[in-house]
Amino acid sequence: MSRRPSTAAAKAPDLCACGLLGDLPRRFLDGRDLDLLEPLRFALPGDVDTLTAPASRALDRGPVAAALRRRNERYGHADAARLAEALADRDTLVVITGQQCGLGAGPLFTLTKAAACTLWAEELTRRGRPAVPLFWMASEDHDYAEVARAYFPPAGASALTLGDDPAPLRPVGDRPLGSAAEGLLDRVVEAAPSEDYRRRIEDCRQHLRPDRCFTESFARLMIRFLGDRCPLLVDSQLPALKSASAPVLSRLIERRDAVDRALGEAAAELERRNIRLPVRSRSGEAPLFLIGDGERRRVVWDANGGYRLRGGGSGTLEELADTLNREPEALSPGVLARPAVQDAVFGAALNILGPGELAYMTQARALYEALDVPAPTITLRPQVLLLGAREGRWLERLEEEGIDLAHVLSRPDELDRRLAARQELGFIAAARAKVDAAMDDLAAGHDAIDPSLAGPWSKTGANLRRALDQFERRVVAAAARRDDVLKGRIDRLRAHCLPNGHLQEREFTSLHCLASYGSQLVRRLSSIDLDPRRLQPLAMGASGPRDTATPGEETA
């Protein structure tokens, strides 16, 4: 599948060449080590016609679909009824993605994931294979530090946070934002760079009230931003979903030894290939949590045939199974079990993952066969870069100087070398040639006098070359700084693209991006290319009459 790229997309930098993708995603994009994902199948957009969903016709998704319709209508999703009806149809393919319920709708890549999910479903439907997009909201996680931060560049160089975690083991989804949310928004409004930015933030304040829980706030913002292009939102704590998950969690308990063994074998294979484990766990630690008294604690299998909880508590397997039967909402899958549980319920045809998620699937894959869950196809999400009118002008001027976006995103030492190449630095190579010749003469001379001097000379020669390399780097860096205007433009553009040293979409909060660009951003995201190999620059021009509206006003 290929969508016509925009002018900016045609210049999209290769993420692998720029060193902006991790080791495992690079391998899979190159078609290497795909056996590490089996039985999952890794696909690119061109493989759209190969997608299958062998489990979908055997699933009764009706009860979950009905519950999702009611919940999404409560969130304000205008298209909830149509999406839920499609989900209930056993012939409908499911395309799914997800993320934690971050403050301000989380980082920008959250919107990119949701947009890609809808685009994949639409493309399948156009090809005569009806599909529905789902977005899994990981509301059971208790990583408060992850969801309670938001980066709004106008308000400072660091992310704003809601403070320390008052209840580290409590699932974040049903926790209220608290009074700190008001103070955070006040800081953002005070620092607003324009009246439009300030108004868009204020228009969303109702969804960030102190009494709003993280899941509710996240869901309402996603729908406000994306409107009828928002996937059907799936709260992982939804009672109907918990009931539908019970059979596969029951198998996880019954087959605990097989599950433990399968995860151990997957981890051992990664270590055998010198690949760092994305998720580390000890033998006997279940990919399962028990939620009680407001706390989510990991289950650890006991050698005596029972279980215990991290931090205190224990019981028999019969008691755990009984809890699952009576209160399915009390059991929660861990990160390695969540994909199999999700696909057991929905029979997904395609799971859209981020680079980190793609890496941990090398371990999570083991549970599909262990739990008799048909494996879906997985793919890597596309990645985008927002360039406003000002950044677009900077890039145009740099391109006139022979510096493109890929150069700006490259490693600092590589960028310095390119800039230094504009200076007359031939003297370095000439001097190095002379030094190398002199060192060869010294080596020949000492060898003729006393061959035993070879050892000391080896160390001396290595030190000389190291010192010369270090000095050359300093000369190159100094040469790169000589054109202050050019270097200043590059530094400003690089800071915009890689804030805090990370890709923009991992740092900029979705609410900031929508406040900056309005509904224009949703339109750009709605036509992105799904190719995950390139970073797609989205040209965000100056706001026109349509773009002055709050996003949801046009799309909801």
N, C-alpha and C positions, 0 to 999 in steps of 0.2 A: 504494500500500500504506500502510495506516495502522494503527498499534498504539494501543490505548486508552491515553491518557496518564494518569499518576498525578496526584494533586492538585498535587504540586510541579511536574510537567511542564507543567500548565496555565498556570503562571505563568512559564514559561521565557522569558527575555529574547531578543529578536531580536538575533542576532549582528551583523547589518549595522547596525542602528540604534544599537547600542552601540559601533560602530567597532572590533569585535574580529575582523573578517575583512579580508583583503587586497583590493586593488582588483580583481584578476582574478576571484577567487571571487565577489565581489559582483556583478560584471557577468554572470557565467554564471547565478547564481541568479535574476537579474532577467530572464534570457532575452536578454541583449545580447551582441553580439560572439561568438556561438557559432560563427561561421565560422572563428574562430581555433583551433578544436579539430578541424575537419574533417580527415580522414574519421572521427574519433572522434565518438561521439554522447554528449551529456551528458544524464543522466537524474536524476529525483527518484524517491522511493519510489512515487509514484502511477503511474509509467511501467513498473511491473514487467512488465506483459503485453506490452510491446514488445521485450523483450530477445530477441536472437537470437545464435546462435553458428554462422555459416556454415562455419567451418573444422572444427568438432569432428568431423563424420562422416568427414572425410578424414584425421584424425590417428590414428596408432597410439600411444596413450599407455601401452600395456601395460608396456613395459620400465621406463619412468620410474615408473609406479604401483607396480610390484613393488619397485623399489629404495626408493621412499618408504615403502612398508609396512615393509620391514626396518629402515630407519633410524628411523622413528617408534616402532616396537615397542622398539627399543633405548633410545629416549628415555623409554619408559614409557607411550606413548599407548595406552590400552585400546581405543580405537575405530579403530585404524589399519587393521585388516583391512577393515572395512566401508567406510571412506572410500576406501581404495586400490582396492577392487573397483568402487566407483562411478566413480572417476576413469578406470579402464581401459575402462569402457563408453562407446562413442563417442556414445551418445545423451544422456549426462549433461552438463548445463551446468556450467561452471566459474565460480565466484565467487572472486576472488583479491584479496588485499591484501598488505601486507608492511611491513617496517621493518628497521632495523639491529639487530644483536644487542646491545642495551644492557645494562649492568650492572644486576642486580636486575630483569630483564625490561624494562628501559627505562622511559621515562616512562609515565604512566597512559594516555595516548592509544593506546599500543600495545595494551593490553587492550581499549580501546574499539573499535579497528579489528578485532581478532580477533572480538569479540562481534558486531559489525555484520556481518562476513563470514558467520558462522554463521547469523545471523538472516535475511539475504538468501537464503541457500541453503535454509533451512527454509521460507521463504515461497514460493519458487519450487516447491519440492517439494510443498507443500500444494496448490498450484494445478495439480498434475498435470504439472509439468515438472521431473523429478528434477535436482537440482543438488548439487554438492559444494564445500565451502569449502576454500581453500588459503591458506596464509600463507607468503610468500616472505621468507626470512631472508637479508638482504643481507650475507652473511658475507665477500664478497670486498672490500668497501670497506676503505679504509685510513685512515679518519677516526677515529683513536684517541681524540682529545679528546672526540668525540661520544659514544662508547660507554663510556668509562672514567670517567664522572661519574655520581653518583647523589645526589639531594636527599632527605634525611630530616630534616624540620623539627625533630624533637626534638633532633637532634645539632648544630643551629646554623643560622644564617640563610643560609649558603652551601652549595653542593653539595660533597660529598666526592668526591675523585678518587683514582685509582690512581697519580697522579704523571705525570711527563713521559713522552712517547712514546719508548721506546728504539729503535724501528725504524720510522720514519715511512712507509716504502713497503711494509711487509709487511701483507698482508690481515689484518684483525683477527680474523676468525672462528676461525682455528685457533691463535690465540695464547693461552697460558695466562693466567689472571687474575693470577697471581703472588702473592707473600707480602703485598703491600699490601692484598689483599682481606681477609685476616684482621684486620689492624689496623683497616680501615674498619668491618667488622662489629662489632668490639669496641667501637668508639666509639658505634655505634648502640645496641648492647645496654646499654652503660653509661648512655646518655641515655634509655632506654626509659621512656615515661610510665606504663606499667602492666605487670603481670605477664603478661597475655595478649599484649601487644605483644612483650615480650621473648621469650616462649616461641615465638611464631610466627616470629620472626627466627631463633632457634636451630634450629627445626625445618627451616629452609631452608638452614642453614649448609653442609650436605653438598653442595649444588648450587653453592656459591661457594668451594669449596676452591681453594687456589693452583694445583693442577695441572689444574683444569677449564679448558677453552678457552671462549672467549666464546660460540661457537655452542652447545656442549653445555650450558653453564650456562643460557643463555637458553631453549633448547628445554625443558629439564627443568623450569624454573620455570614456563614458560607452561602446560605440561601439568599440573603440580601445582596451579596456580591455577585453570585452566579445566576440567580433567578431560575428560570425553567431549564437552564443548562446544568444545573446542579444535579449530581447523581442522587439516587435515593440514599439517605443517610441511615446508617446502621449503628445504633448504640449497642456496644458489646454487652451492656448490662440489661438489655431489654428482656423482660420475663419470657416472652414467647421464644426468643432466640436461645435463652438459657435452657428452656425445656427441649428445644430441638437439638441442642448440643449434648444433652444427657447421654444418649446412646454411645456416642463416640468417646465421651469421657469415662463411661462405664468400661468400655473396652481398654482404655488406657490403664485403668486400675487393675483389671483382670490380667492384662498382659504386661504388667509392670516390668517383669524380668526381660521379656523380649524387647520392650521399649528401651530399657536401660542398655541392653546389649547393642541394639541398633544404633543408638546415639553414640555409644562408645566406639563402635566400628567406624562411624562417619568421622568422628574426631581423630581417630588413629590414622585414617587415610589422609586427612589434611596434614597432620604432623609428619607423616611419612614423606609428603611432597614439600615439606618445609613451608607450609602455609600457616600463617598465624590463625589460631582459632577465633572466629568472630564472637562465640559465646563459650565461656568456660564454666564447667560444672563438674562436680565430683560424682563418682559412681554412687548410685542410690538416690541422688537428688532428682526428684520427679519434675517434669515440665508441667507442674500442677500446683495451684495455690488454693488454700482454704480461706474464705473470708468469714470472720466472726468477730463480733464486738467492734465492728468498724475497721478491722485490720486485715490485711491480706498477707498471709504467711505461706512460705514455701513448704510443700510436703516432702518429707524425706522417708524413704522406705526403711523400715526397721528389719534387721536380720532375723528377728523372732516372728516375722509374719504380720507385723502391724505397721504403724506409721508414727512419725513424730513431726512436730512443726518447728521450724526455725524460730527461736525466741521463746519456746515453751509450749507445752501441750502435746498430747499423744492420743492414740486410740487404736482400735482394731480395724482391719479392712472391712469387716461387716458393718461397723459403725460409719465408716467413710462412705460405703455404698448406700447405706440407709440415708445418710445426709443428702447424697446426690439425688435419691429418689424423692425425698420429702421436700428438699430445698435446693433445686438445681442452681439457683442463683448464688449459692454459697461456694460453688467450685468454679475456679477460674484457670484457664490454660495459661501456661507460661509462653515466653516468646517463641520457643521451639515447637510448641504444640498448637499455637494459635492458627497457623496456616492450615493444618490438617483439619482442625475443628471447623474453621470457617468454610472449607471446601466440602466437608461432609454435610454441612447444612445447606449450602447453596449450589453445590455441584458446578463450581466455576469453570468456565472455558478458558479464561485468561485472568492472570493476576499481574497487576502493574506494580513494580517494585522500585524503590530507590537503590542507589549503589550499596549502602550498608545492608539493607534488607536482602538484596540479591546475594550478598556474601554469606549471611547467616542461613540462607536456604540450603547451603551445602551441608548443614547439619540437620535442619528441620525436615529435609527431604526424606530422612530415614523413617519418619513416623507414618508416611502415607502407606507403605506396604505393611508396616507393623500393625496398623489400625484398620487395614482394609478400606482405605479411602482412595478412590480414583484420583490420580494426579492430574492437575491442570497444566496448561502451558503458562510460562512466565515470561515477562519481558521487562526491560529496563525503561524507566520513565524518561521522557524527553527533559531537557534542561534549557532554561531560558535566561536571558540577560536583558534587563530593561535599560534602555539608553534614552534619556530625555533629550529635548532639543539642544540644550547646552552641551551634553556629552556627545551628541551626534556631531556638533560643530567641531569639538575637540578632535574626534576621530577623523573627520574629513581633512583637517589640517595636518594631522599626523600621517595620513595616507599620502598626502602630497609630498611628504618627506620620506616616503618609503617605509613607514612604520604602520603595520596593520594591527587588527585586534589580537590576532594570535601572538604577535610579538609583545604586545602590552601585557598579555596574560602569562607569558613565559616566565621561567625562573629568573630572579633578579640578575644573576651572573650572566645568563644567556642574553638578557636584554642589554646589559652593560656592554657585552661584546659587540652586539649589533650597533649600538650607538658609538662605541669607540672606533668601529670600522670606518666611520665617517671622518676620523682624524688620520693624520699621517703617523702611523705607528710601526712602519717598517723597521725602525731602528731596533725594536724588541727582537724580531726574528733574526736580524743581522747579529745582534749581540749574543743571542742564544747560540747561533752557529759558531761564533768565535769561542764561546765558553765551552761548548761541546768538543771543539777541536783541541782546545787547551787541556781539557780533562783527558782526552784520548792520549795526548802526548805525555801527560803525567803518569797515566796508567802504564804506558809502554816503558817509561823511564824507570819507575820503581820496580817493575817486574824484572827488568834487566839487572838491577842491582840486588834485589832481595825479593823473591816470589812470595815470601811470608807476609809482605806488606799488603797483599791483596785484600785481606780481611779489613784492616783499618781503613784502607782506601775506599772500600765499598761503602762503609758508613759515612766517610767524609764526602764522597761523591753524592750520596743520597741527600745529605744535608745541604750541599750546595745547590742541587737541583730543586729541593724543596724551598729553599730561600729564594731562588730565582722565580719559581712559580708564584710564591707569595707576593713578591715585588711586582711581577707582571700583573697580577690581579689588582694591585693598588694603582698601577699605571692605567689599566683599563677603566677602573672605576672613576679615576680622576678625569680621564678623557671623556667619559660618558657625561660627566657633570659640566663640561666646558660650555655646552649650549644650554644655558639656564632656562631659556624660554621653552625650548623643546622638551627638556627634562621635566620642567614644571607641568607641562600639559600631560606628559605621560604619567607622572606621579599622581596627578589629580584624577585622571581617567582610571588608572589602576586602583586607586583607593575606592572609586565608585564601583568598579567591577568586582573587587576582592576586598570588601570591608573587613577589617580585623583579620586579614589574611585568608578569608574563606570566600567561596563563591557567593555572590550577592544573594541568590535565592535561598541560601541557608541562613543568612543573617537578617535581611530585611523582613520585617513583619508584614503579613498580608495587608493589614489595615493601613499601614504606612503607604504601601504601594497603591492601594485604591484611593487613599486620600491625595496622593501625589498626581495620579493620572485619571481618576474617575472611570467612567464606563468604557473609556477607550481601552483600558487594560483588558477588560473582559472580552472585548471584540478581538484584540490581538491574540489572546490565549485561545479563543474559539477557532482559530485558523492556523495553529502552529503545526509544523511538520512533526510527525511522531518518531522520527529517526533519533535514537538516543546517543548516536555517536558524535554529534556536533552540538556545541553550545549555540543556541539560536538568539541572536540579538533582535530584540523587538524595539523598533523605532517608535518612541512615544513622543510625538510632536507636541507643540503648544496646544493647550486645551481650546477646543472650539465650542460652539454653543451647546452641542450634545454632551460634551465631556465635562461641562460644569455641573451636571447632575450627579447626585449620589448614585453609585452603581445600581443599586437595587431598584431605583425609581424607574429605570428603563427596562431592566431585564426581569424583574419579578412580576 
